[in-house]
Amino acid sequence: AAGPDPAAAPVASAAVGADPQGAAPEAEVFTGPWPQRIASGKWAERVSGYRLAAELMQQGDAAATAEFTQHASKAMADKHPTALEAAVAAVAHLAEVADLPAGPGGLVRDLVEKVLPSRAGKGALRVLEVLVERYEAPAVVPAMLEAMNPKGPKKPPRGVLLKATAAVLTAVTHLIRCFGPKRVSPKLVVPAVATCLKETDKGVKEAAYGVLLELNAWYGAVDSFAEGVPEKQVAELKRRCQQAGVPEEPRVPSHCYRTEKVEDVQAAAAQPLLPDAEEVLAKLPSGWSEGVTKKPKWQDRKGDLGLLLDLCSKYPVLKYDAGYQAVSGTLARVLKIEANAAVTGEAAKVCGALAAGLGQAFDKHSRMLLPLLIAKLREKNSALLRQVTAAADQLLEHCPSEAAFETVVGALADKNPTARKEACLALARAAERGGAGVTKAARSMVRGLCRLAEDPDKALREQACDTLGAIILSLKLAGEPWATEELGKLPEARRQQVVAKN
């Protein structure tokens, strides 16, 4: 099991270096099998055994790999610092080549409990990197965090445990720096970090803030990852983030899983980093839809809508599922039949928040809800009108289909002057944002605005001309034959006003 004849691979203790705890021993050559050497009472002989085992594993010796797997846990408990460093280096080779049927959890726990807080901690980080590359972060990081709270009747002294906890948090920071938060996700680490922030020990608390500061360096916004962090600590974190400033260079992963290519991972890192998509509908209370439409008190109906709105604020990226069909139907009923302006406004805000969180996945629901919002542009209640227009803007921004813009263009001919004005302003804001939907609907928008430019209301005529000029400028329509033809139908004074705005 020890591999080739160990006499053919002598290792001199002089190559190991002097004992840091005492004088250098005399030069000595060790020639026994490596399992015998690592059981020796001499630190130099154990070092030679660990090195020989590592060499054999690197050469692909399956027998040596299988046998060292049985010795790894004891090797990581070596009391001599130099021997422990050699043992951890051998464990790194083991992590590279060994198949661990039970997963990496046992190896991770030994690293955390026996190695991370020691002088060999740097070598332990390399082992953790390899394990994350091979088994991926969800199989490694939770085992690291669990080791901060050892189970069983015999626990280490508090001082030892605090030192190990700080070392684990520092290692987590290192892994986030190497792999990025798309792999070492905030969901894996932030709950444990939030608990550590309440610790009175300065070393643990600073290491916990170190994890969050590293996440902020990737996300650039505390709210993107700090769910579960107490409010007081969030305020302190924001202060520290402001003090740390923005990194000079954008964060890019230096490591990836074995199933990935590092070039692809680094290319993906150039895209804006968003939080993980969250399933929020399961967090709503049972009977939510019925409560929104049937509770007798308007405050209760508004409160139920506020539950979903709060979830959308808390989780900026939402995971789509079939349940949104029923939610959209509930919102549609509220927009159609609700008599209370406060409840209607809350429903409008939920529509906008869902569009922002779900993006294009919300498009089919947006096509049902947008006409109902546009119908509310006739509202005399100024607060409700602001909420409705803001929600319509969000639907147009995040679900920008040609049909959506046609809906707004249709409101330019509404009998109500307020509705015509708000539709005109909505198109102006949409043109400023740009996008494929605006471009596709450009002809319809220009025709509708040209008609509005002949409105009996002077203020509306001027607003239509201003919006036409803005659209022609932002969409670069000047000189387009069809746009010139449409503008040619306007009276000279109106045409000149559009040109002046352009």
N, C-alpha and C positions, 0 to 999 in steps of 0.2 A: 504493500500500500504506500510505501514511502517513495516509490519511483525507482529511478536508476541507482546504481551502486553509489551510495553517499560518499564513499572514499574518493570517487572521481570528481567530487565537487567540494573540496575543502574550503572552509571560510575562515580567514584569520580574524581573530578578535581585534587586531591592530587596525583593521579596516573599519571597525565599528567606532573607534574613537575612545577617548578616555571616559571613565565613569564620572559623570558630572557631580556625583555625590562623594567622590573621593579620588584617590590617586589612580592613575592609569595602570591597569594590570599588565603583567608581562605579556609579550606577544605569544599568542597561543592559537593553534590550528585545531578546529573541531571537525571531526570526520564521521560522527555517528549519524544515524537516520534523523531526519528533521523532527519526527514526533518525539524522539528521545531528547533531542536538543531543547525543544521548547518546554520540556518538563524539568530542565536542569535548574539547580539553585543559582547558577552563575548567569548574570544578566547578559554578558557578552555571548555566551553559548546560546541563550534563548534568541538573541538577535540574529545569530547566524542561522538558527533553525527557521525563524520567521522568513528570513530572506530567501532561504533555499525553497521553502514552501511556495513563496510568491513566484520564484523563478520557474518552478515546475508548473504551477497553474498557468502562468503566462505562455508556457510552451504547449499548453493544451493537454497536460497530464490529467485525465479524468479521475484516476485513482487518487491522486494527490488532492484534487479539488473536493472529491467526496469526503476524504478523511479530514481535510482542514475545516470543512463545514461543521464537523462534530467538535472541533477544537476552538472555533472562532469565539464563542461566548467567553470561555475561560481566558483566551489570549487577550481579550479586551479588558480583562480585570488585572492584567500584569501591573505590579506595583512600581516597577522601575520605569522612570520616564523615557529613557532611551529605548528600552525594550518595548514599551507600549507604543512608541512611534513606529517601530518596525512591525509590530503586530497589526496596527491599523493599516499600514501600507499593504500588508498581506491581505487584510480584509477587503481593501479596495480592489485587489485583483480577484478575490473571491466574488465580490459583487458584480464584476465585469463578466465572469464566465459561468458562475454556478446557477443552476435552476433551483429556485426555492419553492417547492410545491405548496408550502403553507403561506407563501407570500413574504414580503420583506419585513413584516411587523416585528418579529423577534430580533432581527439584526438591528432594526432601528431603535428598539428599546434599549438594547445593550449599548449602542453608541451614545444614546442620550444619558443613560444612567452612569455609564462608566468612563466615557471618553470625552464628550463635548466640553465639560467644564475643566478639563486637564490641559496640559501643555500640548497634547496630541490633538487638540480640538480642530486645528486646521486640517489635519489629515482626515478627521471625521467628516468635515464639510465635503471633501472630495468623494467620500463614500456615499454620502447623502445625494450628491449630484448624480452619481452613477445610478443609484437606486431610483431616483425620479426619472432619469432618462429611460430606464428599462421598464419600470412598473407604473410610472406616471404619478403625479402629485396626489391624487385622491387615495392612493394606496400607501403613501409614505407620510405625508404631513399630519394626518389625524393621529397616526401612531406616535409621532414626535410629541404632539400636544398632550396626548393621553399620558405619556411618561412624565409629564410635569406634576401629575397627581397620582402617584403610585398607590395601588390598592394593597390590601392586606394589613395584618396587625402590626408588622414591624416596618415602620417608616423611618427614613433617614432623619437626622436632626434638621431642625428648621433652617439653619444656616446653609447646610449642604443642599437642601431642597431649593432654597432661594437662588443659590449660585447656579444650580442646574437649570432652573426656570429661565433665568436671564440668558444662559447659554443657548437654550432652545429658541428663544425669541430672536436672538442674534442670528442663529442658523436659519430661521424662517425668513428673516430680512434678506439674508444672502441668497436663498433660493428664489425669492421674488425677483431679486436683482438679476439672477441668472436666467430664469425661465419666463419672467413676466407674469402679471396677474391673470392673463387668460388661462394659464395653466395652474399656477399657485393662486387660486381664486380667493378673493376676500371672504367668500362664504365659508371657506375651509378654515380661515385663521382669525377673522375679526371677532367672533364670539369669545374665543379664549383670550384674545388680546384685551378685549373690553373688561374681562374679569381681572386681568393682571393690572390694569390701570388703577384699580381700587387698592392695590397692594401698597403698604406703607414703605416697603423696602425701595430705596432709591434706584438700585441697580436693576431691579425687575421693572419698575415703572419707566425708567429711561429706555430699556430695551423694548418695552411695549410701544412706547411712542416712536421708537426707531422703525418698527414694522409699519406703522401708520404713515409715517413720513415717507417711507419708500413707496407705499401705495399711492400717496399723493403725487409723488414725482412722476408716476405713470398716468394717473387720471387727471391731475390738475384741479380737482374739485373734491373737497372732503365729502360732500353729500353723496358722491357716487359710490362710496364704499363703506361709510361709517355707520351703517345700520347697526343698532344695538349698543353703540358707544354712549355712555351717559352724557346728558346735556352739558354738564360742567366740564367734562373731559373733551367734548367736541369743541367748546369755546377755547380751551387751552391748546388743542390740536391746531385749530385755525390760526391761533397766534403764532405757534411754532412754524407752521407752513409759511405764513407770511414772512417770518424772520428768515427762514431758509431760502425763500425766493424760488424762482423757476430754474431748473437745471439748464446749464449752458447748452448741453446737447440732449436731444430727445432720447428717452430710454429705448433701447433695442435689446431683445433677448440675445444672450450669448450662447445659450444652450437650447436644445429641443428634445422632444421624445424620440426614441429610436424609430418610431413609425413616421417621423416627419423629416423634412429637409430643412436645414438651418436657413438656407437662402429664402425658402418660402415663408418661414416664420418671421424672418427679418423684414421681408417685403410686406407682410400683413401688418407688421408693427407700424408701418407708415400711415395706416388708416387710423382715424380717431378711435380711441379706446372707450368703449361703452360698458356699463355694468352688465352683468348677466341678466338675461330675460327672466322675469319673475311671473309665476302663476298666482294671480291675485284673487281670482274669483272664488277660490276655495277658502279664502280668508274672510269672505262675507258671511254674515249670519244666515242661518236657515230661514227661508221665507222672505229674503231681502226684496225680491221683485214685487211680491204682494204688498209688503209694507210700504214701498215707495208710492204705490198707486191707491192703496185702500185705507191707510191709517187715517183716522178722523182728524187729528191735529196736524196743521201744516208744518209745525215745528218738527214733528216726528218724521214726516215725509222728507223734509229738507235734511234732517239729521241722517237718515238712511242713505240719501244720495251723497252726503258728506263723507260717509264711511268709504265709499268707492273713490271719491275724489282724493281723500287722504292717502289711500293706498297708491293711487297714481302718482301722487307727489313723492311718496316714499320710495317707490320703485319706478324710476324714469323709463325703463325698458320693460315692456310687458310681453309675456309669452302668449301667443294666440291659441285658443282652442274653441271648440264648437259652442261653448257656453256664451260666447259674445253675441250669438244670434239672439238668445233670449234677453240678454242685457240691452241690446239695441232696440228690441221690441218694446221693452219697458220704458226706455228713454223716449221713444217715439210717442208712446201713449201719454207720457207726461207733457211733452211739447204740444200735443194736440188738445188735451182736455184740462190740464191743470189751470186753475183760476188764480192761484196765488203767484204773484210775480217773483217772490223770493225762491219758491220751489222751482219755478220754471228756469230762473237764472242759474240755480245750482245744477239743474239737468243740462243746461247749455254748457256749463263749465266742465261737466263730466264728459260730454261729447268731445270737446276740444282736447281734454287730457287723454282720452282713449286714442284719439287720432295721433297725438304726439307720441304715446307710448307704443302703439302697435304699428304705426307707419302704414305702408301700403297694404298690409294684411287687413286693415280696417276699411279698405276701399268700398267693398260691397255694402257695408253698413253705412258708410259715409253717404253713398248715393241715396239712401233712404232718409237719413237725418238732415242732410244739408237743405233740401227744399223746405223742411219744417222750420229750420232756423231762419232761412231767407224770408219765409212768411211772417216771421216775427219782427222784420225790419220796420213794420208799420207801428211798432209800439210807441206809446207816448211816455211810458216810464223810462226815464233816461238811464237809470242804473241797469235795468233789464236790457235796454238797447245796447249798452256797452258790453254786457256779458254775451249777448247774442252775436254781435259783430266780432268779438274776440274769438268766440268758438268757431264761427264761420271761417275766419282767417286761418285757424289751425287746421280745419278740414281741407281748405284749399291748399295749404302748404304741405301737408303730409299725405294727402290723397288727391294729388292734382290731376284728375282725369279731365278730358275735354268736356265730358258731360257735366262735370261739376261747374266749370266756368260758364257753360251754356245756361245753367240754372241761374247764376248770378246775372248774366246778360238779360235773361227774361225779366228780372226785377227792374231793369232800367225802364220798362214800359208800365210799371205798376201805377195804379191810379193815385196812390199815396205819395206825396212829394218826399216825405222822409225816407220811404223805402227806396225811391229812385236815387236820392242823394247817397244813402248808405251803400247801395249797390255800386254806384259810381266810385266811391272811395275804396270799397273792397277791391275793385278791379285795379285801381291805381296802386294799392299796396301789393297786390299779386304781381303786377307787372314789374314792380321794383325788385321783388324777390326772384322773378324769372322762373325758368323751368320748362320742361317739355310740354306740360299741360297748357301753360299760357301761350306758348308758341303755336300749338295746334288750334287753339281757340281765338287766335289773333284776329282773323277776318270777322268772325262773329262779334267780337268785342268792339272792333272799330266801327262796324255798321251800327251796332246798338248805341254807341256813344255819339256817332254822327246824328242819329235821330234825336238823341237827348240834347244835342247842341241847339236844336230848334224848339226846346221846351218853352212854354209860356213864362216859366219862372226864371227871372234873370240870373239869380244865384246858381240855379241848376245849369243854365246854359254855360256860365263861366266855368263851373266845376267840370262839366263835360269836356270843354275845350282844354282845360288844364290836364285832365286825365288822358285825353287823346294825345296831347303833346308828350306826356310822360311815357305813354305806351310806345309811340313811334320812336322815341329816343331810346328807351331801354331795350326794345326788341329790334332796333336798327331797321325800321321799316321805311325810312325816308328813301324815296326813289323806287320803291316797289310799285309796279304798274297798278296792281289792284288797290293799294293804299292811296295812290295818287288819284285814281278814279273815284274812290269813295269821298276823299276830301274835296274833289272838284264839284261835288254835288252841294257843298255848303255855300252859303252866301259869302261874298268876298270878305266881309268883316270878320265872320267866324273863322274862315280859313286863315286869315292873317293872324288871328289870335292863337290858333293852334300852332302855326309856324313860329310865332314869337316864343311860345312856351317850349317848342322843340329846339 
